[in-house]
Amino acid sequence: MPDSLLSVLILGGVGLAFAIMIAVAHSRLRVWEDPRIDVVAGMLPGVNCGACGLPGCRGFAEKAVAGEIQPSKCNVLTDDGIGAIAGYLGVEAGDADRRIARLLCAGGSNVSVRRAEYRGLQTCAAASTVAGGGKGCAWGCLGMGDCAVACEFDAIHMNEFGLPVVDAVKCTACGDCVDACPKNLFEILPLNQRLLVQCRSFLGGDGILTECAVGCTACGKCVLDAPPGVVSIASGVAVVDPAAAFDCDDSAIRRCPTGAIVWLGDTKSTAMFEQREVLLQREIA
């Protein structure tokens, strides 16, 4: 037998042997996957925002099919989308826990003092490394829109006073704005949490008013007026307990001397300063 033919036979035999071993291994080691996962993944928005706490929409689909998460926990799905997935899987849709990004600063250019002029790369991240950005309140929003650039859902735009405005309809609570803000002024909160302190300054006392007219002076009136445990003073600023905020009303804002603490959706909370109208974000019907 010619050497060339022998070589072909040997190589063919080796290839056939490996093919048989691979086929056997595939049949023995293959992990079965519920075909409903692909269907549910196709019904999801596909934005892979991670707001649900899972690694993308397919991760959500896997958990939903396994009964480990309810369809309503997707922060991007519409009510119809939630109902469709629940109907397909034959499960309860669950209670929607809509969350959005909230800005914890109201110090726009019309009420805050700028102590220095920053000249350089026009990003908040760059400006914050140069004397804090030049703003009198070192904790305040720098207004260059890093958050708006980072938002992939076009849910943030800058208003005329250099403050980010979050569109509650478009926001998916993905957290990109939280990561982008060098001042840590964004927080992901439940949509139905109405009470919010829009100040992160730790100066305390009336001294903050020389830098920002809407700063929190830590006077404590909100603490006295709100139901017990809802508001406290920590590090020179009022702090709302998210767990207790659902059971309160707008009593905490009524005597605030600066409007630093607000009740979202109530025009009374924005009467003192025109720029507070940015708080009246469009709510889900």
BARODREN-688602 format. One record per residue: residue in one letter; z, x, y of N, C-alpha, C in turn. Coordinates in steps of 0.2 Angstrom, whole numbers, padded with zeros to 4 digits, always signed. Layout:
REM residues N
aZXYZXYZXY
...
This chain:
REM residues 285
m+0000+0004-0006+0000+0000+0000+0000+0004+0006
p-0004+0003+0011-0005+0007+0017+0002+0007+0021
d+0003+0013+0024+0010+0013+0027+0010+0008+0033
s+0004+0007+0036+0004+0002+0042+0006-0005+0040
l+0004-0007+0034+0005-0013+0031+0012-0014+0029
l+0015-0008+0026+0022-0008+0024+0026-0009+0030
s+0025-0006+0036+0029-0006+0042+0029-0013+0045
v+0023-0016+0045+0022-0023+0047+0027-0028+0043
l+0027-0027+0036+0031-0031+0032+0038-0030+0033
i+0040-0024+0034+0047-0022+0035+0050-0025+0042
l+0045-0024+0047+0047-0027+0053+0047-0035+0053
g+0043-0038+0050+0042-0045+0049+0049-0048+0045
g+0051-0044+0040+0056-0046+0036+0063-0046+0040
v+0063-0040+0044+0069-0039+0048+0069-0045+0053
g+0064-0046+0056+0063-0052+0061+0065-0059+0058
l+0063-0060+0052+0064-0066+0049+0072-0067+0047
a+0075-0061+0045+0082-0061+0044+0086-0063+0050
f+0084-0059+0055+0088-0061+0062+0087-0068+0064
a+0081-0071+0063+0079-0077+0065+0084-0082+0061
i+0084-0081+0055+0088-0085+0050+0096-0085+0052
m+0098-0079+0054+0105-0078+0056+0107-0081+0062
i+0102-0081+0067+0103-0084+0074+0103-0092+0073
a+0098-0094+0069+0098-0102+0067+0105-0104+0064
v+0107-0100+0059+0113-0102+0056+0119-0102+0061
a+0119-0097+0065+0125-0096+0070+0124-0102+0075
h+0118-0104+0077+0118-0109+0082+0120-0116+0080
s+0119-0117+0073+0121-0123+0070+0128-0123+0069
r+0131-0118+0068+0138-0117+0066+0143-0117+0072
l+0140-0113+0077+0144-0112+0083+0142-0117+0089
r+0137-0120+0089+0135-0125+0094+0141-0130+0096
v+0142-0130+0103+0147-0135+0105+0144-0141+0107
w+0146-0147+0104+0143-0153+0106+0145-0155+0113
e+0140-0158+0117+0141-0160+0124+0140-0167+0125
d+0144-0171+0127+0143-0178+0128+0137-0179+0133
p+0132-0183+0130+0126-0184+0135+0127-0188+0141
r+0133-0191+0141+0134-0195+0147+0136-0190+0153
i+0137-0184+0152+0139-0179+0157+0133-0178+0162
d+0127-0178+0158+0121-0177+0162+0119-0183+0166
v+0121-0189+0164+0119-0195+0167+0124-0196+0173
v+0130-0194+0172+0135-0195+0178+0134-0190+0183
a+0132-0184+0181+0130-0178+0186+0124-0180+0190
g+0120-0184+0187+0114-0186+0191+0115-0192+0196
m+0121-0195+0194+0123-0201+0199+0127-0198+0205
l+0130-0192+0204+0134-0189+0209+0129-0186+0215
p+0132-0185+0221+0128-0183+0227+0125-0176+0226
g+0128-0172+0221+0125-0165+0220+0126-0160+0226
v+0131-0161+0230+0132-0157+0236+0136-0151+0234
n+0140-0152+0228+0144-0146+0226+0149-0144+0231
c+0152-0148+0235+0156-0146+0240+0163-0144+0238
g+0165-0146+0232+0172-0144+0230+0178-0148+0233
a+0177-0153+0237+0182-0157+0240+0187-0160+0235
c+0184-0161+0229+0188-0165+0224+0192-0160+0220
g+0191-0153+0221+0196-0148+0218+0193-0145+0212
l+0186-0147+0210+0183-0145+0204+0177-0141+0206
p+0175-0137+0202+0169-0132+0203+0162-0136+0203
g+0161-0140+0208+0154-0143+0208+0154-0150+0205
c+0148-0153+0206+0148-0160+0204+0148-0160+0196
r+0145-0155+0193+0145-0156+0185+0152-0155+0183
g+0156-0151+0186+0163-0151+0184+0167-0158+0185
f+0165-0161+0190+0167-0168+0191+0165-0173+0186
a+0159-0172+0184+0156-0176+0179+0159-0175+0172
e+0160-0169+0171+0164-0168+0164+0171-0171+0164
k+0174-0170+0170+0181-0173+0170+0181-0181+0170
a+0176-0184+0173+0175-0191+0174+0174-0194+0167
v+0169-0191+0163+0167-0193+0156+0173-0192+0152
a+0177-0187+0153+0183-0186+0148+0189-0191+0150
g+0188-0194+0156+0193-0199+0158+0199-0195+0161
e+0198-0189+0164+0203-0185+0167+0203-0186+0175
i+0198-0189+0177+0198-0191+0185+0194-0197+0186
q+0196-0201+0191+0193-0207+0192+0187-0206+0197
p+0182-0210+0197+0176-0209+0201+0177-0209+0208
s+0182-0213+0210+0184-0214+0217+0186-0207+0220
k+0188-0202+0216+0190-0196+0219+0185-0191+0222
c+0179-0193+0221+0173-0190+0224+0173-0192+0231
n+0174-0187+0236+0175-0188+0243+0168-0190+0246
v+0163-0189+0243+0156-0190+0246+0153-0197+0244
l+0154-0199+0238+0151-0205+0235+0153-0211+0240
t+0148-0215+0240+0149-0222+0243+0152-0227+0239
d+0154-0232+0241+0158-0237+0237+0153-0240+0231
d+0147-0240+0233+0142-0242+0228+0141-0237+0223
g+0141-0231+0225+0140-0225+0220+0147-0225+0215
i+0152-0226+0218+0158-0226+0214+0158-0231+0209
g+0156-0237+0211+0156-0243+0207+0151-0242+0201
a+0145-0238+0203+0140-0237+0198+0142-0233+0192
i+0146-0227+0194+0148-0223+0189+0154-0226+0185
a+0158-0230+0188+0164-0233+0185+0161-0238+0180
g+0155-0242+0182+0152-0247+0177+0149-0243+0172
y+0146-0238+0173+0142-0234+0167+0147-0232+0162
l+0153-0229+0165+0158-0226+0160+0163-0232+0157
g+0162-0238+0160+0167-0243+0158+0174-0241+0160
v+0175-0238+0166+0182-0237+0168+0184-0240+0174
e+0190-0239+0176+0192-0242+0183+0189-0237+0188
a+0187-0239+0194+0185-0235+0199+0190-0231+0202
g+0196-0234+0203+0202-0230+0206+0202-0232+0213
d+0208-0230+0216+0209-0231+0223+0206-0225+0227
a+0202-0226+0232+0199-0221+0236+0204-0217+0240
d+0204-0211+0240+0209-0207+0244+0204-0203+0249
r+0201-0206+0253+0196-0202+0258+0200-0197+0262
r+0197-0191+0262+0200-0186+0266+0195-0183+0271
i+0197-0181+0277+0193-0178+0281+0196-0172+0285
a+0192-0168+0288+0195-0162+0292+0198-0165+0299
r+0203-0163+0301+0206-0165+0307+0207-0158+0311
l+0206-0159+0318+0207-0153+0322+0214-0154+0325
l+0218-0148+0325+0224-0148+0328+0225-0145+0334
c+0220-0147+0339+0220-0144+0346+0216-0149+0350
a+0219-0150+0356+0216-0154+0361+0214-0151+0367
g+0215-0144+0367+0215-0140+0373+0208-0138+0375
g+0204-0143+0377+0197-0142+0380+0197-0138+0386
s+0191-0136+0389+0191-0132+0395+0193-0136+0401
n+0194-0143+0401+0196-0146+0406+0204-0147+0407
v+0207-0145+0402+0215-0145+0402+0218-0138+0401
s+0214-0134+0398+0217-0127+0396+0215-0122+0401
v+0219-0116+0401+0218-0111+0406+0215-0105+0402
r+0210-0102+0405+0207-0096+0403+0209-0090+0407
r+0212-0085+0404+0215-0080+0407+0210-0074+0408
a+0205-0074+0403+0201-0068+0404+0194-0071+0401
e+0189-0067+0404+0182-0069+0402+0180-0064+0396
y+0178-0068+0390+0176-0064+0384+0168-0063+0385
r+0166-0057+0384+0159-0055+0384+0158-0051+0377
g+0154-0054+0373+0152-0051+0367+0149-0056+0362
l+0149-0055+0356+0146-0059+0351+0149-0066+0351
q+0145-0071+0352+0148-0078+0354+0150-0082+0347
t+0155-0079+0344+0158-0082+0339+0165-0082+0340
c+0169-0087+0337+0176-0088+0337+0179-0082+0334
a+0176-0080+0328+0179-0074+0324+0179-0068+0328
a+0173-0067+0332+0173-0060+0335+0177-0061+0342
a+0177-0066+0345+0181-0067+0351+0189-0066+0350
s+0191-0069+0344+0198-0069+0342+0201-0062+0341
t+0197-0057+0340+0199-0050+0339+0200-0046+0346
v+0197-0050+0351+0198-0046+0358+0203-0050+0362
a+0209-0048+0362+0214-0051+0366+0215-0058+0364
g+0213-0060+0358+0214-0067+0356+0209-0072+0359
g+0204-0069+0362+0198-0073+0365+0198-0075+0372
g+0204-0073+0376+0204-0074+0383+0207-0081+0385
k+0209-0085+0380+0212-0091+0382+0220-0090+0383
g+0222-0094+0388+0229-0094+0390+0234-0095+0384
c+0232-0101+0380+0236-0102+0374+0233-0098+0368
a+0236-0094+0366+0233-0089+0361+0232-0093+0354
w+0235-0099+0353+0234-0103+0347+0228-0108+0348
g+0225-0108+0354+0220-0114+0355+0213-0113+0353
c+0209-0118+0353+0202-0118+0350+0198-0114+0355
l+0194-0109+0353+0190-0105+0357+0183-0108+0359
g+0182-0113+0356+0176-0117+0358+0169-0114+0357
m+0168-0109+0352+0162-0106+0351+0158-0109+0345
g+0161-0114+0341+0158-0118+0336+0157-0114+0330
d+0161-0110+0328+0160-0107+0321+0161-0112+0316
c+0165-0117+0317+0166-0123+0312+0160-0127+0312
a+0157-0128+0317+0151-0132+0317+0145-0129+0313
v+0145-0122+0314+0140-0118+0311+0141-0118+0303
a+0147-0118+0301+0149-0117+0294+0148-0124+0291
c+0149-0129+0294+0148-0136+0291+0141-0137+0289
e+0140-0138+0282+0133-0139+0279+0131-0147+0279
f+0136-0151+0282+0135-0158+0282+0133-0161+0289
d+0133-0157+0294+0132-0159+0300+0137-0164+0303
a+0143-0162+0301+0149-0167+0302+0153-0165+0308
i+0151-0159+0311+0155-0157+0317+0150-0155+0323
h+0151-0157+0329+0148-0155+0334+0153-0154+0340
m+0150-0150+0345+0155-0148+0350+0154-0152+0356
n+0159-0155+0359+0159-0159+0365+0158-0155+0371
e+0158-0159+0377+0157-0156+0383+0162-0151+0386
f+0168-0152+0383+0174-0148+0384+0175-0142+0379
g+0170-0141+0375+0171-0135+0370+0175-0137+0364
l+0176-0143+0363+0180-0144+0357+0176-0147+0351
p+0178-0145+0345+0174-0148+0339+0176-0155+0338
v+0171-0160+0337+0172-0167+0335+0170-0168+0328
v+0174-0170+0324+0172-0172+0317+0170-0179+0316
d+0164-0179+0313+0162-0186+0311+0165-0188+0305
a+0169-0193+0305+0173-0195+0299+0168-0198+0294
v+0162-0201+0296+0157-0203+0291+0154-0198+0287
k+0152-0192+0290+0149-0187+0287+0153-0182+0284
c+0159-0181+0286+0164-0176+0283+0165-0177+0276
t+0165-0172+0272+0166-0172+0265+0173-0169+0263
a+0176-0166+0268+0183-0163+0267+0182-0156+0262
c+0176-0153+0263+0174-0147+0259+0179-0141+0261
g+0181-0141+0267+0186-0136+0269+0182-0130+0272
d+0175-0130+0273+0172-0124+0276+0174-0123+0283
c+0176-0128+0287+0178-0127+0294+0185-0124+0294
v+0189-0126+0289+0196-0123+0288+0195-0116+0287
d+0191-0113+0283+0190-0106+0282+0187-0103+0288
a+0182-0106+0292+0179-0103+0297+0183-0102+0303
c+0188-0106+0304+0192-0106+0311+0197-0100+0310
p+0196-0095+0315+0201-0090+0315+0208-0091+0317
k+0208-0097+0321+0215-0099+0323+0218-0104+0319
n+0215-0106+0313+0218-0110+0308+0220-0117+0311
l+0215-0120+0315+0216-0126+0318+0214-0132+0315
f+0211-0131+0309+0208-0137+0305+0213-0138+0299
e+0214-0145+0297+0218-0146+0291+0214-0152+0288
i+0214-0152+0281+0211-0158+0278+0217-0163+0276
l+0216-0169+0279+0221-0174+0279+0218-0181+0277
p+0222-0185+0274+0220-0192+0272+0217-0195+0278
l+0212-0199+0277+0209-0203+0283+0213-0208+0286
n+0217-0211+0282+0222-0216+0284+0229-0213+0287
q+0229-0207+0288+0235-0204+0291+0233-0204+0298
r+0237-0209+0302+0235-0210+0309+0239-0205+0314
l+0245-0203+0312+0249-0199+0316+0247-0192+0316
l+0246-0189+0322+0243-0182+0322+0246-0178+0328
v+0248-0172+0327+0250-0168+0332+0244-0163+0333
q+0241-0163+0339+0235-0159+0341+0238-0153+0345
c+0242-0149+0342+0244-0143+0346+0247-0139+0340
r+0246-0132+0341+0249-0127+0336+0252-0122+0340
s+0253-0123+0346+0256-0117+0350+0264-0117+0348
f+0266-0111+0348+0273-0109+0346+0277-0108+0352
l+0274-0109+0358+0278-0107+0364+0284-0111+0365
g+0284-0117+0364+0289-0122+0365+0291-0122+0373
g+0294-0128+0374+0297-0129+0381+0291-0130+0386
d+0292-0131+0392+0287-0133+0397+0283-0127+0399
g+0284-0121+0397+0280-0115+0398+0273-0116+0395
i+0272-0120+0390+0266-0121+0387+0261-0125+0392
l+0264-0129+0397+0260-0133+0401+0257-0128+0407
t+0259-0122+0408+0255-0118+0412+0249-0115+0409
e+0248-0116+0402+0242-0114+0399+0238-0120+0397
c+0241-0125+0395+0237-0131+0393+0241-0138+0394
a+0238-0142+0398+0241-0148+0400+0243-0153+0394
v+0240-0152+0388+0241-0157+0383+0245-0153+0377
g+0248-0148+0379+0252-0144+0374+0259-0148+0372
c+0261-0146+0366+0267-0149+0364+0273-0145+0367
t+0278-0148+0370+0283-0145+0373+0290-0145+0369
a+0289-0148+0363+0295-0148+0358+0301-0152+0361
c+0299-0157+0365+0305-0161+0369+0309-0165+0364
g+0306-0167+0358+0309-0170+0353+0309-0178+0354
k+0306-0180+0359+0306-0188+0360+0302-0191+0354
c+0297-0188+0351+0293-0191+0346+0298-0191+0339
v+0302-0186+0339+0307-0186+0333+0312-0192+0333
l+0314-0193+0339+0319-0199+0340+0315-0206+0340
d+0309-0206+0342+0306-0213+0342+0303-0215+0335
a+0301-0210+0331+0297-0211+0325+0303-0213+0320
p+0301-0216+0314+0305-0217+0309+0308-0211+0306
p+0314-0211+0304+0318-0205+0301+0313-0201+0296
g+0313-0194+0297+0309-0190+0293+0302-0189+0294
v+0299-0193+0298+0292-0193+0299+0290-0187+0304
v+0294-0186+0309+0292-0180+0313+0298-0176+0314
s+0297-0169+0314+0302-0164+0315+0299-0159+0320
i+0304-0155+0322+0302-0149+0327+0303-0142+0323
a+0298-0139+0322+0298-0132+0319+0294-0127+0323
s+0297-0121+0324+0294-0116+0327+0291-0118+0334
g+0294-0122+0338+0292-0124+0344+0287-0129+0345
v+0286-0133+0340+0280-0138+0340+0282-0144+0335
a+0280-0150+0337+0281-0156+0333+0277-0155+0327
v+0280-0157+0321+0276-0157+0315+0277-0164+0311
v+0272-0167+0309+0272-0173+0305+0272-0172+0298
d+0276-0175+0294+0277-0175+0287+0271-0179+0284
p+0266-0177+0281+0261-0181+0278+0263-0186+0274
a+0268-0184+0270+0270-0189+0264+0274-0195+0268
a+0277-0194+0274+0280-0200+0277+0276-0203+0282
a+0270-0200+0284+0267-0203+0290+0263-0210+0288
f+0262-0211+0282+0259-0218+0280+0263-0224+0282
d+0269-0223+0282+0274-0229+0283+0276-0230+0290
c+0273-0226+0295+0275-0226+0302+0270-0230+0306
d+0272-0232+0312+0268-0235+0317+0267-0230+0323
d+0264-0232+0328+0263-0228+0334+0269-0227+0339
s+0275-0228+0336+0281-0227+0340+0282-0220+0342
a+0280-0216+0338+0281-0208+0340+0277-0206+0346
i+0272-0209+0348+0268-0207+0353+0270-0210+0360
r+0274-0215+0360+0275-0219+0366+0278-0215+0372
r+0282-0210+0371+0286-0206+0376+0284-0199+0376
c+0278-0197+0373+0276-0190+0373+0274-0189+0380
p+0277-0184+0384+0275-0183+0391+0268-0179+0392
t+0265-0177+0386+0259-0173+0387+0253-0176+0383
g+0254-0181+0378+0249-0183+0374+0247-0179+0368
a+0252-0174+0367+0251-0169+0361+0251-0173+0354
i+0255-0178+0354+0255-0182+0348+0251-0188+0349
v+0247-0190+0344+0242-0196+0345+0242-0200+0339
w+0240-0206+0340+0239-0211+0335+0232-0213+0335
l+0228-0210+0330+0221-0211+0329+0219-0218+0329
g+0214-0219+0333+0211-0226+0333+0214-0231+0338
d+0219-0228+0342+0222-0233+0347+0220-0230+0354
t+0217-0233+0358+0215-0230+0365+0221-0229+0369
k+0227-0232+0368+0233-0231+0372+0235-0223+0371
s+0233-0220+0365+0235-0214+0364+0231-0209+0368
t+0225-0211+0371+0221-0207+0374+0220-0208+0382
a+0225-0213+0384+0224-0215+0391+0226-0209+0396
m+0230-0204+0395+0232-0199+0399+0226-0194+0401
f+0222-0193+0396+0217-0188+0397+0210-0190+0394
e+0205-0190+0398+0199-0192+0396+0196-0189+0390
q+0198-0182+0389+0195-0179+0384+0198-0181+0377
r+0203-0185+0377+0207-0187+0371+0202-0192+0368
e+0197-0195+0371+0192-0199+0368+0189-0196+0362
v+0189-0189+0361+0186-0186+0355+0190-0188+0349
l+0196-0190+0350+0200-0192+0344+0198-0199+0341
l+0194-0203+0345+0192-0209+0342+0186-0208+0338
q+0187-0205+0332+0181-0204+0328+0179-0210+0324
r+0173-0210+0322+0170-0216+0319+0174-0216+0312
e+0176-0222+0311+0180-0223+0304+0176-0227+0299
i+0177-0226+0293+0174-0229+0288+0175-0237+0288
a+0170-0241+0288+0171-0248+0288+0174-0251+0282
